[in-house]
Amino acid sequence: MLGLAACLSGCAARVPVSTPPGKASTTVLDVREGIATYYGPGFHGQTTASGARFDMNAMVAAHPSYPFGTVVRVTNLENDRSVSVRILDRGPAARIQAEGVIIDVSRGAAERLGFIREGRVRVRIEVLEFGDP
């Protein structure tokens, strides 16, 4: 139990942090680490929780709590590839969150991040701009 608490306490920063050297100069508003999955063909063209149509090739994602319109940078911690996505849907499902999944990205974002074959990967998400609540 103590190990889990120690792990969880290190997974999310709650104060703005500066972007590391070599990255674009941006204030990061929130940081979390966990697992990303992707969703695509089965949801393509469907209406999302925000009311927008889901485009599996767009740079978009689902997050359980960030406001719609929030822009986050997702970094694959295995290959250091990053992409910025806009939150337009809710997810992942609660049972998937229990497995450590913190974000579902579109198939297009997953391709750029390089984890289509694996289906899930360890990531860092950094909030660059919060959407309207």
PyMOL commands that set and color helices and strands:
alter all, ss='L'
color gray80, all
select helices_A, chain A and resi 2-9+94-97+107-113
alter helices_A, ss='H'
color red, helices_A
select strands_A, chain A and resi 12-13+17-18+27-28+30-39+60-62+71-76+82-89+101-106+120-129
alter strands_A, ss='S'
color yellow, strands_A
deselect
rebuild
show_as cartoon
